[in-house]
Amino acid sequence: MLNFTLPVRALSINKAWRGGARYRSKFYLDFEKEVLHLLPKKHIDGEIEINYKFYLKKNYSRSDVSNLVKVLEDVMVRADIITDDSLVKKFSAEKFKADVDNIVVEIKSLIIKV
């Protein structure tokens, strides 16, 4: 199991792309750079379950929680924390109104060792 907290505001998939989803936006590139620097240097192989908690300081009511997951998963693949987001077999995502932006992530391996 791997748990970590990122002291950043989650990026919605709606702000991640420009040019009809062909090019990463400046928001995406900035988010990726910041998060890559903060992520733990660990790897979980195989099928996984991920639990997300998004703590949002502003635009809480307008933030679609499912849109906050995709960009973060793509960055975790790039950081080699997870092999591929297609290996996520189950996830949950919650959002909370907060005084400070944070993302709390818990990743569980679904590989059963005998």
Secondary structure, DSSP 4 states (H G I P E B T S, - for coil): -EEEEE-SPPPPGGGTEETTTTEE-HHHHHHHHHHHHHS-S--B-SSEEEEEEEEESS-TTT--GGGGHHHHHHHHHHTTSBS-GGGEEEEEEEEEE-SS-EEEEEEEE-PPP-
